[in-house]
Amino acid sequence: MATTQRQLVNIDILLSDIEMLEHDAYASPEHIRLLSSLEKALAVLNEKAEYETVASFHNAVKSAGLEHTFKDKILIGIYQRLISYVLEYWDAQTKIHGILDDYFDTHSEKRLHLLQTKSTRAKTQFKTVAMAMGQKDYEHFIALLGLHHEDWVWRR
């Protein structure tokens, strides 16, 4: 329980740091660093929470003030997966822009196609998981992680 509580506190701190980012910090190096750290913290929490009963996990979440974020243990893994898709999408987009802006040669077209496929796949996987979450939980997730951007708008 103590390690679960510690991880929840770490996650709460990371979420507070994300919340304090400027609105134009979307996909900035700081935003990426915070989401990467959050993804790692969620992985540890997911591992620790596996051995928690539903009641003890709920009590730990409530005492950490994250009861609106983690209504269920399964959301830990879902959030972790969604963050990994966001980071994968941003990484591919950064590389695509790098190729288009600076370094276009004979091999670039193939690399560009592969990166565009990777980017599209990450975004599609994100949207699939997000649709399963439902609009209310999805919008909470987007607000929590500072992802207010046209890339992540809820669409049916």
Summary of the structure (lengths in Angstrom):
residues: 156
radius of gyration: 17.2
end to end distance: 39.2
largest distance: 58.8
contacts: 420
relative contact order: 0.13
helix: 77%
strand: 0%
